[in-house]
Amino acid sequence: MARAVIDIRDLVKIYTLGEVEVRALDGVTMRVDEGEFVAIMGPSGSGKSTLMNIIGCLDRPTSGSYVLDDADVSQLSRDQRALIRNAKIGFVFQSFNLLPRTSAMENVELPLLYGDLGYTRAKRRDVARDALHRVGLAGREGNYPSQLSGGQQQRVAIARALVTDPAILLADEPTGNLDSRTSEEIMGIFQELNESGKTIVLITHEPDIAKHAKRVVHVRDGLIQQDEFIEQHKVERKGIEAPVAPVAR
Amino acid sequence: MRNSVTRLGNITIVGLKSIARNKLRSLLTALGVVIGVACVIVSVAIGSGVAASVSEMINSLGSNFIMIMPGASTQGGARIFTGQSTLTEEDADAIRRECPAVAYISPNIRTAGQMVAGELNWSSQIYGVGIDWPNIRAWNVQDGTFFTEGDIRAGSKVAVLGATVAENLFPNGDAINSTIRIKNVPFRVTGVLEKKGGSMMGSDQDDVVVVPYTTALKRLMGQQKLGMLIASAASADQVQDAMDQIEALLKQRHRIPPGGDADFMMRSQEEIAKANAQQVNLMRNLLLGIAVVSLVVGGIGIMNIMLVSVTERTREIGIRMAIGARSRHVLLQFLFEAVTLSVLGGLIGVLLGVGAAKGIGKGAGWPIVISPNAILIAFAVAATIGIFFGYYPARKAAKLDPIDALRYE
């Protein structure tokens, strides 16, 4: 049996809005093994965002346990969670969330500034350049986000998520701001990364996007309604501007 | 350890970059600190200059100088300055005879007037003095001679010119034995004084004409009483003795009972220099006040813009936190930005302040001393302002919740 990267048990999250208690998660148990590509689906209000925030260590559950990459992270402090996010989680957001007026290279280097890896400046540049190559952006290192298309910006964001070699990639509606052709390209990159061994958790409400994963988890009313392995819809590799091999320096 | 050092370096780079991205705004933000620091530099420069020149001024007044002025008299219980001079020639003679600690004494009557030599004219101060005056002021005649005891007794119409007056009335240098008319009275020039230079307050000490006090009273002013006496103690140690002796003698001569208020005042050279320094110090303190106000205003400006910046960059903070920035990273980033702004302002302020201090020194004739200490202090103040006023916005940024910050539009 493969090693579990995410092991969630009886996760409950209760928000108190005034006097009303909202049970955003009402006892979620799920496990994601190393090398899986899971899509978490659900309509808005289903609790999938809350689940994502907890999986991403942005938030803490009210109760239940969460073991990420063999470490219990369910009740860590703010700063401890920041460290975990830096080392073990690579975020990809719907709105790319790159720093404006900051080059692609610098954006990708950013996680390395906060981590414990202690890379030298030169090492950081090397790692960032490699990550940009992996997502097919060789030669775009000096471009600012405003000089890149939406798809290219999302590739920079993926490179940034990869740069610390995290245990999981956590993608929150990564194609929500992209047209369908570009969405396919981005999903192709995720599939490629997954094939090379990355564990990927994708949060989406679009079935067309979810079908690129290998497993789909449906969330509704704070509960897992359905959890199934599916036939993965493979993206044709043609048309992706992707010299994947690292360029000699 | 090495890691945290590199990380600190990384965070400072982050801070510098965001300042570089907003150049104009950063400059405007730092303006208050610029003005404040410039004021600190100017006021310290003036203050140090005054301190340095007090001793210089003491020397230029002549060693062991004492000034005796007609002063307050009591009328019906109220002490007032009557303006009426109570000092007489006889007082001066008595001091010369009976006070052993006094080496020299001279009346010192001041008036001002227009003087004409040929086709040239000049307005200047006129001193009516006695024979000891050059010794008291340590101010010698360079060309010609000082007037004599006989000239004073006779009330002769003779004059000794200060260097500035001589230059203006006799550009060819032929002042000696020429005739000038002071207030329409013809005077023979017997000598020209050596150049003394500007005083601490910026006035030209050489812009003066010296005549016998008897002549000044009779010909130029038409009054009998002496305005002021100046004296010189026999040595620096005897200044206080001399003042005590003069006080005792004058009180006796003016029939003032022991313990009664004197109708004259005395100042030693030191007291005079200090009194003059006070005026300059007042100016300095005013500048220091402006400095404090503008530093506080500048600090609030920095706080304001940093708060705006934190709000503007909420999303950026969220991104940084999501990818692993801890609270202190965000805190340090914004704190460093604030400190950089204020220190940058400090740097510009130092340059501006040094320039302004030199300009003011030249314009007002004040001595200016720019010390490295003042520059260091100014920098320290600027950095402190940055930390103090930058802390609150930085803490606000550091306390943001990453989920909310990421969602912020």
Contacts between the chains, C-beta under 8 A, distances in Angstrom:
chain1	res1	chain2	res2	distance
A	53	B	403	5.7
A	56	B	322	7.5
A	58	B	322	6.7
A	58	B	402	5.3
A	58	B	403	5.1
A	58	B	406	7.9
A	59	B	403	6.1
A	78	B	326	7.6
A	78	B	327	6.3
A	79	B	326	4.5
A	79	B	327	6.1
A	79	B	328	7.8
A	82	B	321	6.5
A	82	B	324	5.5
A	82	B	325	6.4
A	82	B	326	4.4
A	82	B	327	7.7
A	83	B	324	6.8
A	83	B	326	7.1
A	85	B	321	8.0
A	85	B	322	6.4
A	85	B	323	6.8
A	85	B	324	5.1
A	86	B	323	6.4
A	86	B	324	2.4
A	87	B	324	7.4
A	91	B	322	5.2
A	91	B	323	6.5
A	93	B	322	8.0
A	93	B	406	7.2
A	97	B	315	7.3
A	97	B	318	7.8
A	97	B	319	4.8
A	97	B	322	7.5
A	97	B	406	7.0
A	98	B	319	7.8
A	99	B	316	5.8
A	99	B	319	6.5
A	101	B	21	5.4
A	102	B	17	7.5
A	110	B	320	7.2
A	110	B	323	6.0
A	111	B	323	4.5
A	111	B	324	5.5
A	113	B	7	6.9
A	113	B	10	4.1
A	113	B	11	7.1
A	113	B	14	7.0
A	114	B	7	7.3
A	114	B	320	7.4
A	114	B	323	6.8
A	114	B	324	4.2
A	114	B	325	4.8
A	114	B	326	7.0
A	114	B	329	5.8
A	115	B	324	5.9
A	116	B	3	6.3
A	118	B	2	6.5
A	118	B	3	4.0
A	118	B	6	6.2
A	120	B	6	7.6
A	160	B	323	6.9
A	164	B	324	7.7
